[in-house]
Amino acid sequence: MMKKLLTCILVFAMVFTFVACQPKQSGSGNSGGTQQQADKPVDSKPQEVPELTYWTELNANTAQVVKNLGETEYAKVLQGKTGIKVNYLHPPAGQADDAFSILIASADYPDIIEYKWIDYPGSPVSAIENGVIIELSEVFEKYSPNVTALLEKYPEIKKMIRTDEGHYYVYPFLRGTTQDNNPLVFSEGAAIRKDLLDKLGMSIPETPGEWYAMLKGFKDQLNVEIPITIRGTDHLNRLLAPGFDSWNDFYVDDGVVKHGLIEPNRLDYLTEARKWYEEGLLDSEFLVVDKNTQATKVMNSQVGATYAPGGSGMGTWIPAFQEIDPTVDFCSAPPMSPEKGRLAKFSRMNTIYGNSGPSAAISTACKNVEAAARLLDFSYGEEGHMLVNFGIEGVSYEMVNGNPEYTEVITDNPDGLSMTNAMSIYMRCHTNGAFIQDPRYIEQYYRLPQQQEALRMWTQTDMGKHLLPPVSATSAESEELAQIMNNINIYSKEMESKFITGVESLSKFDEYVEQLKAFNIERAIEIMQNCYDRYMAR
């Protein structure tokens, strides 16, 4: 849930260092700026270059190749195209949330701040009312033709980035432009040893029964040490709970907000998870498995199935096995459903805006709002969209039959950089920020046929009908909701772990639900219903 702002005392209690680097002028001869910079009359005096400060977390992949975003070819071309010089400021690695709180408490703001503004304590309206960021309606109208056109074309996005009071507050990070048939909102799912599945003569499992049969086959027929490993209760919920139409969060049914933890079918999910654990199908160490231990167990051929991101999972394991044992292969599976042939009601899915990643806001300290607006708006036009998603034509991509295709500079980097490291030099699409991700990026990022097929399967879900949109709570609602859900989240994780491992009897499930109600989960649902109703009325 949303964090409270740290007090000003933390400014002196913690050390915070901005990493700032002045980007060099692009030497690639890029003189074609936006129309506002083009065709200016010759002046005897040099034209003053607008200069802005821009606070953003440096993505981990980018940090492996540069110390500052301004050093990248992407940033240099952006400056050349817009005629605006940007000094990027980065919080210490892994400390973005704390650094943001300190930044806000200090009241010493850079011109542009990238953050998940929808999570600002008290809602984005509070950020405006507290004098942190400016309202953008007039700014869009005056200086942002690309964003204005976007909002006119996609009313749902217009609703997403506007407060209940009608205020615009960000240049949004968007995973595409629509929720439907969008591969960008899916990033993880099942990873199954296909070679082992083939030995069993089984097809890809779709239901809890088929999954159970596969895992039993791994254990009893193939002597697989760990039929399935998983990274804690959250990943187990994402994999198995949909098989019982269960979910561990808020969701929407025909306009009614619910929370899956107190629905009756939650017991069905916990019962099946308990069976997997009791019969030795589920990794006995699943509560402490992390990304590294998961990868180690997979690469040691101890595991028959797991749940993982498509990139760091199959995208890493398949090439590695090609070097040591080419007979090993992987496949995924569609989100689990109670009935074969029926789309899953729930699955792991992002909204195109909201929980997808930080977006950019203009702070009240910005003295050149026009320059900030034009800089940010550039990425929503065709030229900026291509730069942020594909980089530099002729270098990082070529147009082939009307579509951008990454060159070997990205896919097989001559300096030995990984694909994400190479992308970090020329573009930002694999991270987040003020732009729209292009689905043609993910189609190439998932290069392996197994990844591409996995992505196709992950979209086989009805989650879009039940996903809570990016609602906003009032200050009072946010505070109350945070207190309630903090207790709910801690207690539910503890109890569900005990139910699954047998420490607590499943006969106490009703008592568990009553305790969740005692922690005011029904009041939390009421608050979210009010937020949802206001959102739908925007």
Secondary structure as GFF3:
##gff-version 3
##sequence-region A 1 538
A	DSSP	alpha_helix	9	13	.	.	.	ID=ss1
A	DSSP	beta_strand	19	21	.	.	.	ID=ss2
A	DSSP	beta_strand	51	55	.	.	.	ID=ss3
A	DSSP	alpha_helix	60	63	.	.	.	ID=ss4
A	DSSP	three_ten_helix	69	71	.	.	.	ID=ss5
A	DSSP	alpha_helix	73	82	.	.	.	ID=ss6
A	DSSP	beta_strand	85	90	.	.	.	ID=ss7
A	DSSP	alpha_helix	96	106	.	.	.	ID=ss8
A	DSSP	beta_strand	112	115	.	.	.	ID=ss9
A	DSSP	three_ten_helix	117	119	.	.	.	ID=ss10
A	DSSP	alpha_helix	124	129	.	.	.	ID=ss11
A	DSSP	alpha_helix	137	143	.	.	.	ID=ss12
A	DSSP	alpha_helix	145	153	.	.	.	ID=ss13
A	DSSP	alpha_helix	155	160	.	.	.	ID=ss14
A	DSSP	three_ten_helix	183	185	.	.	.	ID=ss15
A	DSSP	beta_strand	188	193	.	.	.	ID=ss16
A	DSSP	alpha_helix	194	200	.	.	.	ID=ss17
A	DSSP	alpha_helix	208	220	.	.	.	ID=ss18
A	DSSP	beta_strand	226	228	.	.	.	ID=ss19
A	DSSP	alpha_helix	232	240	.	.	.	ID=ss20
A	DSSP	three_ten_helix	241	244	.	.	.	ID=ss21
A	DSSP	beta_strand	250	253	.	.	.	ID=ss22
A	DSSP	beta_strand	256	259	.	.	.	ID=ss23
A	DSSP	three_ten_helix	260	262	.	.	.	ID=ss24
A	DSSP	alpha_helix	265	278	.	.	.	ID=ss25
A	DSSP	alpha_helix	291	299	.	.	.	ID=ss26
A	DSSP	beta_strand	303	309	.	.	.	ID=ss27
A	DSSP	pi_helix	310	314	.	.	.	ID=ss28
A	DSSP	alpha_helix	315	324	.	.	.	ID=ss29
A	DSSP	beta_strand	330	331	.	.	.	ID=ss30
A	DSSP	beta_strand	359	362	.	.	.	ID=ss31
A	DSSP	alpha_helix	369	378	.	.	.	ID=ss32
A	DSSP	alpha_helix	382	390	.	.	.	ID=ss33
A	DSSP	beta_strand	397	400	.	.	.	ID=ss34
A	DSSP	beta_strand	403	406	.	.	.	ID=ss35
A	DSSP	alpha_helix	408	411	.	.	.	ID=ss36
A	DSSP	alpha_helix	419	426	.	.	.	ID=ss37
A	DSSP	alpha_helix	439	445	.	.	.	ID=ss38
A	DSSP	alpha_helix	449	458	.	.	.	ID=ss39
A	DSSP	three_ten_helix	463	465	.	.	.	ID=ss40
A	DSSP	alpha_helix	475	501	.	.	.	ID=ss41
A	DSSP	three_ten_helix	506	508	.	.	.	ID=ss42
A	DSSP	alpha_helix	509	518	.	.	.	ID=ss43
A	DSSP	alpha_helix	521	536	.	.	.	ID=ss44
###
